[in-house]
Amino acid sequence: MATRLSSIRIAEETRREIEEICRRTGRDFSAVVNEILTEAIKMRRIPGIVFADGVTRRVPRIAGTGIEVFEVVRDYRAMDNNWESLKEAYHWLSEQQLLAALAYAKAFPEEIEERLRDEERWQPEVVWSRYPFTRPQRS
């Protein structure tokens, strides 16, 4: 990604919060600020999506839930993109929440495709082959 030097004034309290994230994560100030700005832009573009720490990175989730966007997309595809089936499968979510997840996937397809590929790499057979000691023992 191309970058350009920009100078901005940041409120002292905001700067302290960013510096705390830097300290906690071991990342530099510029990287943290870029992440925060990118997430803010995405959340403004797709209302109803928030970001949270995942196992290895920040992930988009449906606001008010722990459900990651990729989960809804994965399930929607498994249902042959059937809207009624998706609504039934996630009956506790509103249509707006489901639409937000699908809108995010449409707006940022590379991000979702990468996450789906990552998930495929961690199927049980793959894990067991890489870490044989994790395979359940048959009795």
Backbone as a ProteinNet text record, in pm:
[ID]
protein_1_A
[PRIMARY]
MATRLSSIRIAEETRREIEEICRRTGRDFSAVVNEILTEAIKMRRIPGIVFADGVTRRVPRIAGTGIEVFEVVRDYRAMDNNWESLKEAYHWLSEQQLLAALAYAKAFPEEIEERLRDEERWQPEVVWSRYPFTRPQRS
[TERTIARY]
84.8	0	89.5	62.4	138.2	101.7	200.9	175	227.8	176.8	220.6	229.9	334.9	355	247.7	182	80.4	105.9	79	95	-42.9	-77.3	-206.1	-185.8	-277.6	-275.5	-369.5	-321.2	-398.5	-413.9	-536.1	-560.6	-472	-423.9	-330.3	-388.7	-513.5	-575.8	-578.9	-608.8	-610.8	-470.9	-372.8	-233.7	-192.6	-230.1	-196.4	-259.8	-383.9	-451.9	-379.5	-340.2	-267.8	-133.6	-63.7	65.5	49.8	-60.6	-86.2	-106.7	-179	-196.6	-60.4	21.7	156.8	237.2	232.7	307	258.5	126.1	66.2	90.4	90.6	102.1	242.1	330.6	465.7	471.3	366.9	362	394.8	438.3	475.2	351.8	371.3	263.8	191.6	266	207.3	119.8	166.1	88.7	-42.9	-39.3	-161.6	-259	-209.5	-297	-359.4	-280.7	-335.7	-443.5	-421.9	-523	-652.4	-639.2	-755.7	-832.4	-760.2	-825.7	-892.8	-826	-884.3	-1012	-1009.3	-1129	-1241.5	-1208.5	-1310.9	-1377.2	-1297.9	-1352.4	-1444.2	-1401.9	-1483.9	-1614.6	-1608.2	-1729.6	-1825.7	-1773.5	-1860.8	-1923.8	-1847.4	-1898.3	-2005.5	-1986.8	-2080.9	-2129.2	-2231.3	-2284	-2330.5	-2306.1	-2345	-2228.8	-2112.3	-1991.3	-1895.2	-1834.1	-1732.8	-1609.1	-1500.7	-1376.9	-1339.5	-1283.8	-1241.3	-1114.3	-1043	-923.9	-965.9	-909.5	-927.7	-806.5	-793.8	-681.3	-549.4	-545.8	-419.1	-424	-542	-554.3	-688	-707.1	-834.5	-932.5	-1056.4	-1154.1	-1285.2	-1352.7	-1483.8	-1590.7	-1675.1	-1784.4	-1915	-2023.1	-2154.1	-2166.8	-2197.8	-2207.5	-2305.8	-2267.6	-2354.4	-2350.4	-2264.4	-2252.2	-2104.3	-2074.5	-1936.9	-1916.8	-2014	-2011.3	-1926.9	-1826.2	-1740.5	-1809.4	-1781.7	-1841.8	-1816.2	-1694.2	-1662.9	-1752.1	-1796.2	-1881.4	-2014.7	-2072.4	-2199.8	-2181.4	-2074.1	-2046.8	-2024.7	-1946.4	-1920.7	-2051.6	-2135.7	-2262.2	-2357.9	-2361	-2446.8	-2408.7	-2279.1	-2233.1	-2267.5	-2252.6	-2285.4	-2434.2	-2514.5	-2659.4	-2696.5	-2599.3	-2620.6	-2677.1	-2627.2	-2666.5	-2817.6	-2877.8	-3022.5	-3051.8	-3111.4	-3139.2	-3232	-3335.6	-3430.7	-3362.2	-3276.3	-3202.9	-3108.7	-3045.3	-2954.2	-3031.3	-3144.7	-3227	-3272	-3305.5	-3348.7	-3231.7	-3115.6	-2998	-2953.2	-2968.2	-2930.1	-3055.7	-3154.1	-3285.9	-3281.5	-3179	-3168.7	-3110	-3061.8	-3009.6	-3116	-3108.4	-3202.3	-3156.3	-3248.7	-3211.9	-3102.8	-3111	-3010.4	-2871.5	-2863.8	-2734.1	-2677.4	-2761.7	-2716	-2677.6	-2758.5	-2727.5	-2596.3	-2568.8	-2442.1	-2324.3	-2334.8	-2226.3	-2205.6	-2313.2	-2301.3	-2251.5	-2293.2	-2246.3	-2096.7	-2050.3	-1906.8	-1829	-1878.2	-1810	-1806.6	-1911.4	-1914.9	-1819.7	-1811.2	-1725.1	-1576.9	-1546.5	-1407	-1384.5	-1406.7	-1401.4	-1264.3	-1156	-1023	-1000.1	-1042.8	-1025.1	-1103.1	-1225.2	-1308.7	-1254.6	-1215.1	-1160.8	-1034.7	-949.9	-828.2	-863.8	-962.2	-1002.6	-1062.6	-1142.5	-1201.1	-1091.7	-990.5	-877.5	-802.3	-782.3	-715	-792	-922.6	-1005.5	-997.7	-993	-982.9	-854.1	-748.5	-619.7	-624.2	-723.9	-729.9	-841.2	-873.7	-967.9	-904.6	-986.3	-929.1	-820.7	-841.4	-743	-608.4	-613.3	-490.5	-419.1	-494.5	-436.6	-376.9	-451	-402.2	-276.2	-270	-150.2	-30.1	-54.3	55	90.7	-11.7	5.8	-60.8	3.9	-60.2	-105.9	-39.9	-74.8	-212.3	-271.2	-402.8	-516.9	-485.1	-589.5	-652.1	-784.8	-849.9	-812.9	-789.1	-754.7	-881.7	-878.5	-993.5	-984.6	-1100.7	-1099.1	-1119.4
-116.8	0	123.3	213.4	337.8	424.9	493.7	583	721.2	819	955.6	1019.7	1092.4	1159.9	1266.2	1262.4	1362	1406.7	1530.4	1584	1621.6	1568.9	1603.2	1634.9	1709.2	1737.6	1637.9	1574.5	1474.9	1520.6	1513	1549.9	1464.8	1524	1455.9	1325.6	1327.3	1205	1095.6	1131.4	1035	979.8	1068.3	1024.9	925.8	952.7	860.4	723.6	721.1	593.2	516.7	588.2	523.6	470.6	549.1	505.3	381.9	374	255.5	132.1	146.7	35.2	-6	92	63.1	-15.7	27.6	-40.1	-183.4	-199.7	-331.1	-427.9	-377.3	-464.7	-472	-380.9	-379.9	-324.5	-254.6	-197.9	-49.8	4.9	146.4	235.7	360.8	459.3	470.2	479.7	495.7	376.2	255.8	135.3	132.6	168.9	168.3	275.5	393.8	500.8	461.8	403.5	359.8	254.2	160.3	57.8	120.9	211.5	277.3	356.2	430.3	508.6	419.2	312.8	220.1	158.3	113.9	55.7	158	280.9	384.9	412.2	415.9	438.6	323.3	200.3	84.4	82.8	118.7	121	230.4	342	446.7	402.4	328	281.9	174.4	85.9	-23.7	-15.2	63.4	70.5	-67.8	-96.7	-225.9	-322.6	-280.4	-362.5	-293	-372.7	-323	-410.7	-369.3	-447.2	-488.8	-608	-660.9	-742.7	-763.4	-847.1	-991.3	-1052.3	-1194.9	-1267.9	-1394	-1473.3	-1418.7	-1383	-1338.3	-1197.2	-1134.7	-1002.1	-939.9	-816.8	-748.9	-801.7	-823.3	-883.5	-805.1	-801.1	-736.2	-830.1	-775.7	-851.6	-775.2	-846.5	-782.2	-716.4	-587.2	-511.5	-578.3	-583.9	-639.8	-791.2	-853.2	-999.6	-1035.5	-1160	-1206.8	-1270.2	-1252.8	-1321.1	-1243.8	-1312.7	-1250.1	-1251.9	-1151.4	-1138.7	-1263.6	-1315.9	-1431.6	-1550.5	-1564.1	-1676.6	-1671.3	-1551.6	-1535	-1561.9	-1509.3	-1529.4	-1677.2	-1743.4	-1886.7	-1965.3	-1937	-2009.2	-1975.3	-1850.3	-1806.7	-1881.1	-1892	-1965.5	-2113.6	-2170.1	-2311.6	-2337	-2232.7	-2241.8	-2199.1	-2202.1	-2160.4	-2019	-1931	-1789.6	-1771.3	-1856.7	-1850.1	-1761.5	-1646.4	-1547.1	-1601.9	-1672.5	-1726	-1826.1	-1909.7	-2007	-1936.3	-1830.7	-1755.3	-1692.7	-1631.1	-1569.7	-1674	-1792.9	-1899.8	-1949.4	-1964	-2012.7	-1914.3	-1786.2	-1681.1	-1607.4	-1682.6	-1626.8	-1522.3	-1522.9	-1427.4	-1292.5	-1286.9	-1160.9	-1093.4	-962.7	-888.4	-894.7	-864.9	-859.7	-755.2	-643.7	-539.2	-589	-670.4	-723.3	-817.1	-903.5	-994.4	-918.2	-819.1	-738.6	-663	-617.2	-546.8	-640.8	-765.7	-862.4	-887.3	-906.2	-931.5	-807.9	-689.7	-565.5	-547.4	-582.4	-572.5	-665.5	-787.6	-884.4	-835.7	-770	-717.6	-598.7	-516	-397.6	-432.8	-539.3	-576	-725.1	-766.4	-909.8	-974.2	-901.9	-962.6	-1002	-916.5	-942.4	-1068.1	-1080.2	-1194.6	-1322.7	-1315.1	-1433.9	-1483.5	-1391.3	-1430	-1501.8	-1448.8	-1511.6	-1649.4	-1663.8	-1794.2	-1895.9	-1850.9	-1939.8	-1980.9	-1885	-1915.7	-2020.3	-2007.7	-2103.4	-2242.4	-2251.2	-2381.3	-2452.7	-2376	-2435.9	-2502.3	-2470.6	-2523.6	-2626.3	-2698.6	-2809.6	-2915.9	-2996.8	-3095.2	-3184	-3230.2	-3319.1	-3249.6	-3122.8	-3046.1	-3029.3	-2994.6	-2977.4	-3108.3	-3218.5	-3348.5	-3391.2	-3358.5	-3397	-3313.9	-3188.7	-3101.1	-3122.3	-3148.4	-3168.5	-3300.4	-3413.1	-3544	-3567.6	-3504.5	-3524.9	-3466.5	-3385.6	-3327.8	-3417.6	-3521	-3610.5	-3687	-3687.4	-3763.8	-3911.4	-3971.8	-4113.1	-4196.6	-4300.9	-4391.4	-4489.7	-4519.3	-4613	-4755
0	0	0	-90.7	-96.4	23.1	75	187.7	155.2	226.5	209.2	346	367.8	494.7	513.2	629.6	664.2	806.8	830.3	964.6	1017.2	1135.3	1195.4	1342.1	1395.7	1539.1	1606.1	1713.2	1785	1928.5	1979	2118.5	2208.7	2315.6	2405	2459.6	2499	2551.6	2444.9	2321	2211	2187.4	2189.5	2169.5	2278.2	2402.5	2512.4	2489.3	2442.4	2414.8	2303.9	2199.7	2088.8	2138	2216	2269.1	2358.1	2431	2514.7	2426.9	2316	2222	2166.3	2132.5	2081.4	2183.8	2307	2413.6	2430.9	2433	2456.1	2340.5	2218.2	2101.1	2042.4	2083.5	2028	1886.7	1845.3	1710.3	1716.8	1602.4	1601.4	1588.4	1624.1	1629.6	1495.3	1389.3	1256.5	1218.5	1247.9	1214.9	1290.9	1418	1499.7	1451.1	1423.1	1374.7	1240.7	1152	1022.7	1041.3	1131.8	1158.4	1210.6	1305.3	1363.5	1256.9	1174.4	1069.3	965.6	926.9	829.4	883.5	1007.8	1068.1	1077.4	1115.1	1125.8	990.9	886.6	752	712.1	738.4	704.1	784.4	911.2	993.7	948.9	902	847.5	716.4	637.9	508.6	525.8	624.4	648.4	794	821.1	958.3	1004.6	1131.4	1186.6	1196.8	1147.6	1157.6	1253.1	1339.2	1432.3	1419.7	1479.8	1476.3	1617.7	1627.8	1756.8	1735.9	1845.2	1837.7	1816.4	1711.5	1688.6	1741.6	1707.9	1755.8	1702.8	1574.6	1514.9	1459.2	1456.1	1395.6	1434.2	1395.2	1414.8	1310.7	1350.5	1260.4	1262.4	1145.1	1141.3	1196.5	1281.4	1342.2	1327.1	1340.2	1342.9	1479.3	1480.5	1605	1700.5	1827.5	1929.9	1938.1	1858.8	1860.1	1860.1	1874	1858.1	1722.4	1633.9	1504.9	1405	1350.4	1250.6	1114.7	1036.2	903.5	820.5	823.7	740.1	772.4	898.3	935.2	861.8	856.1	786.5	637.8	580.8	437.9	408.1	489.9	471.6	473.2	571.7	583	469	430.5	319.2	191.2	166.4	47.6	58.1	177.1	196.4	173.6	187.9	165.8	23.8	-66	-205.5	-215.8	-130	-129.1	-114.8	-33.5	-11.9	108.5	79.8	183	291.3	253.8	351.8	444.5	389.3	471.9	568.5	521.4	608.8	724.4	692.7	798.7	900.8	852.4	943.1	1027.7	965.8	1038.2	1145.9	1118.8	1214.3	1260.3	1303.7	1336.8	1448	1531.2	1639.9	1595	1471.3	1418.4	1332.9	1327.4	1242.5	1096.9	1007.7	865.6	842.9	915.7	899.7	938.9	1043.4	1084.6	977.8	924.1	819.2	693	658.4	540.1	557.1	679.2	704.7	679.2	725	703	554.3	480.9	337	262.6	307.8	245.6	268.7	387.8	416.9	324.4	309	222.4	78	35.5	-101.3	-116.8	-14.4	-20.4	-7.7	65.8	92.6	64.1	-60.2	-92.1	-69.2	-96.4	-79.8	65.4	156.3	298.9	340.5	293.6	329.8	266.1	140	72.3	142.2	184.2	255.6	385.3	457.3	583.7	559.9	456.3	424.3	389	313.6	281.5	408.3	497.5	624	703.4	707.1	780.7	720.1	587.4	520.4	558.5	582.5	619	755.8	835.8	971.6	989.8	884.5	896	986.3	1054.5	1148.3	1087.3	964.8	904	884.9	849.9	831.5	965.8	1066.5	1200	1248.7	1232.5	1279.4	1205.6	1077.7	1003.1	1048.4	1079.7	1122.8	1269.7	1349.6	1493.4	1533.6	1504.1	1526.2	1670.3	1764.8	1904.8	1940.1	1850.5	1876.8	1829.4	1753.8	1702.3	1820.1	1825.7	1932.9	1923	2036	2041	2037.7	1956.2	1949.5	2065.1	2121.6	2234.9	2191.8
[MASK]
+++++++++++++++++++++++++++++++++++++++++++++++++++++++++++++++++++++++++++++++++++++++++++++++++++++++++++++++++++++++++++++++++++++++++++

